[in-house]
Amino acid sequence: MKWKAILTSVVVLLLVIGAAGYFHDSRIDSDFPSLRPKSSEAEIRRILGNPRQIQKPCDAYGTSVTPDCDHVFIYRSIFYPVRNKYWLVFFNEKNQVTATSSEQ
């Protein structure tokens, strides 16, 4: 009887994590095309949330933007170990968007 309760709890927990991850990835995927050049870091954080990682120099996952690029925001899929999906937002020294890239 205990094993049924434990197994049910584990299954429900996995379903909740999966649903939250799917919602997170879908939200970023749908909002990503709305990003515009020269948007500020604050606007990007408002639209996409805080990035998983900020990297200097402007090189992430083999994608780089050399002219006029200071750092890159990296947003990864919640399911990154299984689903190699990520979104990149490149910024110049004035903290304005210079380019975006996504890969799956």
Secondary structure as GFF3:
##gff-version 3
##sequence-region A 1 104
A	DSSP	alpha_helix	2	31	.	.	.	ID=ss1
A	DSSP	three_ten_helix	32	34	.	.	.	ID=ss2
A	DSSP	alpha_helix	41	48	.	.	.	ID=ss3
A	DSSP	beta_strand	53	55	.	.	.	ID=ss4
A	DSSP	beta_strand	59	60	.	.	.	ID=ss5
A	DSSP	beta_strand	63	64	.	.	.	ID=ss6
A	DSSP	beta_strand	71	76	.	.	.	ID=ss7
A	DSSP	beta_strand	86	91	.	.	.	ID=ss8
A	DSSP	beta_strand	97	103	.	.	.	ID=ss9
###
